[in-house]
Amino acid sequence: MIRAFDARNGALLWAFDPIPDSPAHPAAAEWNLAQAATTGAGNSWGLMSIDEDNGLVLVPTGSASPDYFGGTRLGSNRFADSLLALDAKSGKLVWHQQLVHHDLWDYDLAAQPVLGDIEVQGVPVPAVIQATKTGMLYVFDRTRGQPLFPIEEKPVPPSFVAGEQASPTQPFSAIPSLVSQKPVDPADAWGVTFWDRGKCRDLLSAHRNEGIFTPPDPHGTILSPGYIGGVNWGGIVFDEARQRVVAAVNHLPMLVTLVPQAELQEQMRSGDYPNSEFGRQAGTPYAMRREPLLSPWGLPCTAPPWGTLVSVDLRRNRIVWQVPLGSTEGVGPWFAPTRDFGMPNMGGPIATAGDLVFVGAALDSYFRAFDIETGRELWKHRLPAGGQATPMTYRAGRNQRQFVVIAAGGHGVLNTPRGDYVIAFALPAAPRP
């Protein structure tokens, strides 16, 4: 439920439920209403954005529950995995775009919608940019919701699970994808030795993957990209002058398996799945088990980079540069030298008027600065705890010196060092006239 409150007295002003509760709901035609009554989530998962000029609230929504089995929520599940534009005064729906139909991959919209003017044939158009876990960028006219870059419904792999009805198509953006959408090929298995490369090849061969949007099943499915993205909650930079988007992107496949409910407790107690998360998916035939696709050395089974910083030029609709984000420092076997392979990340970048991009996010706990024009790394500093946060910048002091600050608290799932630090760095002072 999305709610608005009066900031002065706390009174509820309006509420909007993305999940239909009656035949009159605007999404009712694309749900089974009896199932919708027992379905949760579809909520505002990422940060909302406010378009003050047009009186809109831009809301990115999450997937409907349960995440990996949709037989109890048949239909497209319209308004879940969607960008909603609500009237700020009334809460009424102005427009919407669903970016994942009948989500079976936990591809909820985690990144905040970014507002800016997009040049269309040289004319600036008020727009909203939505980054996604699928690695696709979508750009819409902010007032009407019309795509400013084409979106094509393309066929995707079917589900073979009894009771499941996967969507036959998904919406693909014409903007170049930030991640590969191709099938994960066992021949491309990666490792630091022949031994672990062979183990990875066996692992890849044993599980289904037919490219992006391959549905989960009880035999195990490789999700590529995985449920951490693509682009996660850290968000993106939009450089309006250059018409460029900069994003921190994950390229780490995940393994997801549907587990019959009768086998869940046994698997959870077995100790055979030390790197796995389990989800009960109560009320369905299947629980789920998910884990990163790792070699015996603890490194991914697919070739690096596993995390990148990417710049996309919206004027020319092309990727300008893509560079590894993060190193293997402290990760992997002791005998493997540290490499700037690019690591999984959580946290987004910011840009400054001095043409710098600052980002933490990666597993190695470094805070970095990159040249926004070329993607070249200019500086880095090791944080005392994981920098899985989006930094901010501000001015302070008599001379209004510019600072960049990041919260370094670590991340449980990524297993980075924990702490409670807020660390600020001063940018060089402007030269005196």
C-alpha positions in Angstrom: 0.0 0.0 0.0 1.3 3.5 -0.9 0.1 6.2 1.4 0.3 10.0 1.7 0.1 11.9 5.0 -0.3 15.5 5.8 3.2 16.7 7.0 1.6 19.1 9.5 -0.8 16.9 11.4 -0.1 13.3 10.2 -3.6 12.8 8.8 -3.9 10.2 6.1 -4.6 12.0 2.7 -4.9 9.0 0.4 -3.8 5.4 -0.2 -3.2 3.4 -3.3 -3.0 -0.4 -3.4 -1.0 -1.8 -6.4 -2.7 -5.2 -5.8 -6.4 -5.3 -6.9 -9.0 -5.6 -4.2 -12.1 -5.4 -6.4 -13.2 -5.7 -10.1 -13.2 -1.9 -10.2 -9.4 -1.8 -9.6 -7.5 -0.6 -12.8 -5.3 -3.7 -12.7 -8.1 -6.3 -12.0 -8.3 -7.6 -15.5 -4.7 -9.0 -15.3 -5.0 -10.8 -12.0 -7.0 -13.7 -10.7 -8.9 -11.7 -8.1 -9.4 -14.6 -5.7 -5.6 -15.2 -5.7 -4.9 -11.4 -5.4 -6.8 -11.4 -2.1 -4.1 -13.7 -0.6 -1.1 -12.1 -2.4 1.2 -9.6 -0.8 4.1 -7.3 -1.8 3.9 -5.5 -5.1 4.7 -2.6 -2.8 6.9 0.5 -3.2 10.3 -1.3 -2.9 12.7 1.4 -4.0 12.8 5.1 -3.2 10.1 7.2 -4.7 10.7 10.5 -6.6 8.7 13.7 -6.6 8.0 15.7 -9.7 7.0 19.0 -8.2 6.5 20.7 -11.5 3.8 18.2 -12.6 2.5 17.2 -9.2 3.5 13.5 -9.6 4.9 10.9 -7.3 7.0 8.3 -9.2 6.8 4.9 -7.5 8.9 1.9 -8.4 7.2 -1.3 -7.2 8.4 -4.7 -6.2 7.4 -8.2 -7.3 4.3 -9.8 -6.0 4.7 -12.6 -3.5 5.9 -15.3 -3.5 8.9 -14.4 -5.5 9.8 -17.5 -7.5 6.5 -19.4 -8.0 3.6 -17.6 -9.6 1.0 -20.3 -9.7 -0.9 -18.7 -6.8 -0.9 -15.3 -8.6 -1.7 -16.0 -12.2 -1.7 -13.2 -14.7 0.7 -10.4 -15.6 0.4 -9.1 -12.0 0.0 -5.6 -13.4 1.3 -2.8 -11.1 3.8 -5.1 -9.6 7.3 -4.6 -11.1 6.0 -1.3 -12.5 6.8 2.4 -12.5 3.7 4.2 -11.3 3.0 7.9 -11.7 0.4 8.9 -9.0 -1.2 12.3 -8.6 0.4 13.8 -5.5 -2.8 15.4 -4.3 -5.3 12.6 -4.8 -3.2 9.4 -5.2 -5.0 8.6 -8.4 -3.1 6.7 -11.1 -1.9 9.0 -13.9 0.1 6.4 -15.9 2.1 3.3 -15.4 4.5 1.0 -17.2 5.1 -2.6 -16.1 8.7 -3.6 -16.8 8.6 -7.2 -15.8 5.4 -9.4 -16.4 4.6 -12.1 -13.8 7.9 -11.8 -12.1 9.5 -15.2 -11.2 13.1 -13.9 -10.7 12.8 -11.3 -7.8 13.5 -8.6 -10.4 11.7 -5.9 -8.5 12.4 -2.2 -9.3 14.9 -1.4 -6.5 16.5 1.7 -8.0 15.0 5.2 -7.5 13.5 6.8 -10.6 15.7 9.6 -11.8 14.2 12.9 -13.2 15.8 15.0 -15.9 15.3 16.5 -19.4 16.0 14.1 -22.3 16.8 15.6 -25.7 14.4 14.3 -28.3 15.5 15.6 -31.8 17.3 18.4 -30.0 14.2 19.4 -27.8 14.4 18.8 -24.0 11.5 16.6 -22.8 10.8 16.2 -19.1 11.6 12.5 -18.5 12.0 9.8 -15.9 14.8 7.2 -16.2 14.2 3.8 -14.5 17.2 1.4 -14.0 16.4 -2.3 -13.4 17.8 -5.5 -12.0 17.5 -6.9 -15.5 20.2 -4.5 -16.5 17.8 -2.6 -18.9 17.2 1.2 -18.8 13.8 2.6 -19.6 13.1 6.2 -20.3 9.6 7.7 -20.3 7.9 11.1 -20.9 7.2 12.2 -17.3 3.7 13.6 -17.8 2.2 10.9 -20.1 4.4 7.9 -19.5 5.2 7.3 -23.2 8.5 5.6 -23.9 11.1 7.9 -25.3 13.2 4.9 -26.4 11.2 2.0 -28.0 10.2 -1.0 -25.9 9.6 -4.3 -27.7 7.7 -7.3 -26.3 10.0 -10.3 -27.1 9.4 -14.1 -26.5 11.1 -15.5 -23.5 11.6 -19.2 -22.3 8.5 -21.0 -21.0 8.1 -22.6 -17.6 7.8 -26.4 -17.3 6.5 -26.3 -13.7 3.0 -27.7 -13.1 0.6 -24.9 -12.2 2.9 -22.1 -13.4 2.0 -19.8 -16.3 5.1 -17.7 -17.1 4.5 -14.7 -19.3 5.3 -15.6 -23.0 6.9 -12.2 -23.6 8.8 -9.5 -21.7 9.4 -5.8 -22.4 12.9 -5.2 -23.8 14.3 -1.7 -24.0 16.0 -0.4 -27.2 18.7 1.2 -25.0 21.8 -1.1 -24.9 21.6 -3.6 -22.0 24.1 -3.1 -19.2 24.4 -6.9 -18.8 24.5 -9.9 -21.1 21.2 -11.4 -22.0 22.7 -14.5 -23.6 22.5 -18.0 -22.3 25.2 -19.0 -19.8 27.3 -21.5 -21.8 29.2 -24.3 -19.9 32.0 -23.9 -22.4 32.5 -20.4 -21.0 33.1 -21.7 -17.4 35.8 -19.7 -15.7 38.3 -20.6 -12.9 41.8 -19.8 -11.7 42.9 -23.4 -12.2 41.9 -26.3 -14.5 40.4 -28.0 -11.5 37.9 -25.3 -10.4 37.2 -24.5 -14.0 36.1 -28.1 -14.6 33.9 -28.0 -11.4 32.3 -24.9 -12.7 31.7 -26.4 -16.1 29.9 -29.3 -14.5 27.8 -27.0 -12.4 26.8 -24.9 -15.4 26.0 -28.0 -17.4 23.7 -29.4 -14.7 21.2 -26.5 -14.6 18.9 -24.8 -17.0 19.6 -21.4 -18.6 18.2 -20.2 -21.9 19.1 -16.6 -21.4 17.5 -13.8 -19.4 14.0 -14.6 -18.0 14.6 -18.4 -17.8 12.0 -19.5 -15.2 13.0 -21.4 -12.0 12.2 -25.1 -11.7 12.9 -28.0 -9.2 16.1 -29.0 -11.1 17.7 -25.7 -10.6 17.9 -22.7 -12.9 20.8 -20.2 -13.5 19.4 -16.7 -13.3 21.5 -14.3 -15.3 21.5 -11.6 -14.2 20.9 -12.7 -10.7 18.4 -11.3 -8.2 20.9 -8.6 -7.0 21.0 -7.1 -10.6 21.9 -5.5 -12.9 21.2 -2.3 -11.1 20.0 -2.5 -7.5 18.8 0.0 -5.0 21.9 2.2 -5.2 20.5 4.1 -8.2 22.2 5.9 -11.1 23.7 9.2 -12.1 22.2 11.3 -14.9 24.6 13.9 -16.3 22.0 16.1 -18.1 24.6 18.2 -19.9 26.3 15.1 -21.4 23.0 13.2 -21.6 24.7 10.3 -20.0 23.7 7.7 -17.4 26.3 6.2 -15.1 25.5 3.1 -13.2 27.1 0.5 -10.9 26.1 -2.9 -12.4 26.3 -6.5 -11.2 27.1 -9.4 -13.6 26.9 -12.3 -11.1 24.6 -15.2 -12.1 22.7 -16.9 -9.3 21.3 -20.5 -8.9 17.7 -20.8 -7.9 16.0 -24.1 -7.2 12.3 -24.7 -6.4 12.2 -27.1 -3.4 9.1 -29.3 -2.7 7.7 -28.2 0.6 8.2 -31.7 2.1 11.9 -31.5 1.5 12.5 -27.9 2.8 13.3 -28.7 6.5 15.6 -31.5 5.6 17.6 -29.3 3.2 17.8 -26.5 5.7 19.1 -28.8 8.4 21.5 -30.8 6.2 24.4 -28.4 6.2 24.8 -29.2 2.5 24.0 -25.6 1.4 26.2 -23.3 3.5 26.0 -20.4 0.9 22.2 -20.7 0.4 19.2 -18.6 1.4 15.8 -20.4 1.8 12.4 -19.0 1.3 9.3 -20.8 2.5 6.8 -19.5 -0.1 4.0 -20.6 2.2 0.8 -21.7 0.5 2.5 -22.9 -2.6 3.9 -26.4 -3.6 7.4 -25.1 -3.6 9.8 -23.3 -1.3 13.0 -21.9 -2.8 16.7 -22.1 -2.4 19.1 -19.6 -3.9 22.9 -19.1 -3.9 25.6 -17.4 -5.9 27.1 -19.5 -8.7 30.5 -20.1 -7.1 33.5 -22.3 -7.7 35.1 -24.4 -4.8 37.5 -21.4 -4.3 34.6 -19.1 -3.7 34.9 -17.1 -6.9 32.2 -16.9 -9.6 32.0 -19.6 -12.2 31.6 -17.1 -15.0 34.3 -14.9 -16.4 34.9 -11.4 -14.9 34.1 -8.6 -14.7 31.5 -9.5 -12.0 30.8 -5.8 -11.3 31.3 -2.8 -13.5 30.8 1.0 -13.7 29.0 1.8 -17.0 28.3 5.0 -18.9 25.5 5.2 -21.4 25.2 8.0 -23.9 21.4 8.7 -24.5 22.1 11.1 -27.3 23.7 8.4 -29.4 22.1 5.4 -27.6 25.4 3.6 -27.0 27.6 2.5 -24.1 30.5 5.0 -23.9 32.6 3.0 -21.5 32.4 0.1 -19.1 35.2 -0.5 -16.5 35.6 -3.1 -13.7 34.4 -1.9 -10.3 36.4 -3.5 -7.5 39.2 -6.0 -7.0 39.6 -9.5 -5.6 41.6 -8.2 -2.6 40.6 -10.4 0.4 38.5 -12.7 -1.8 39.3 -16.1 -3.3 42.2 -18.5 -2.6 45.4 -17.3 -0.9 47.6 -18.1 -3.9 45.6 -16.0 -6.4 47.0 -12.5 -6.9 44.7 -9.6 -6.5 43.1 -8.5 -9.7 40.8 -5.6 -10.6 38.3 -8.1 -12.0 35.3 -6.1 -11.0 33.2 -7.4 -8.0 29.6 -7.7 -7.0 28.4 -4.4 -5.5 25.6 -2.8 -3.5 25.4 1.0 -3.6 25.3 3.6 -6.3 27.5 6.4 -7.8 27.2 10.2 -7.6 28.8 12.7 -9.9 30.2 16.2 -9.2 30.4 19.3 -11.3 34.1 18.7 -11.4 33.5 15.7 -13.8 34.2 13.1 -11.2 32.1 10.0 -10.4 32.4 8.7 -6.8 31.4 5.2 -5.8 32.0 2.6 -3.1 29.7 -0.4 -3.3 32.2 -3.2 -4.3 33.2 -6.1 -2.1 36.8 -4.9 -1.5 35.6 -1.9 0.6 37.4 0.8 -1.5 35.9 4.2 -2.2 36.9 5.3 -5.7 36.8 8.3 -8.0 36.5 8.0 -11.8 36.8 10.4 -14.7 33.2 10.8 -16.0 34.4 11.3 -19.5 36.7 8.3 -19.9 35.9 6.0 -17.0 39.5 6.0 -15.8 40.1 5.4 -12.1 41.7 8.5 -10.6 41.8 7.7 -6.8 40.8 5.2 -4.2 40.8 4.9 -0.5 40.3 1.7 1.6 37.4 2.1 4.0 37.4 0.6 7.5 34.1 -1.2 6.7 32.2 -2.0 3.6 31.0 1.0 1.6 27.7 -0.5 0.5 26.0 2.9 0.3 25.4 5.7 -2.2 27.6 8.6 -1.3 26.5 12.3 -1.1 28.2 15.6 -1.5 27.9 18.9 0.3 29.6 22.3 0.9 30.6 23.5 4.4 32.8 26.0 6.2 33.7 29.6 5.7 35.0 28.9 2.2 32.2 26.5 1.3 34.7 23.7 0.6 33.1 20.7 -1.2 33.1 17.3 0.6 32.1 13.8 -0.4 30.8 11.6 2.4 29.9 7.9 2.5 28.4 5.6 5.2 30.7 2.6 5.7 28.6 0.0 7.6 29.2 -3.2 5.7 26.6 -5.6 4.2 25.4 -8.8 5.7 24.7 -10.8 2.5 27.8 -9.6 0.8 29.8 -10.4 4.0 31.8 -7.2 3.9 33.5 -5.8 7.1 30.9 -4.3 9.5 31.2 -0.9 11.2 29.4 2.3 12.0 31.5 4.9 10.2 30.5 8.0 8.3 33.6 9.2 6.5 34.0 12.5 4.6 36.7 13.5 2.1 37.5 17.0 1.1 37.8 17.9 -2.6 40.7 20.1 -3.5 40.1 23.7 -2.7 39.4 26.1 -5.6 42.5 28.2 -6.4 42.3 31.8 -5.3 41.7 34.3 -8.1 
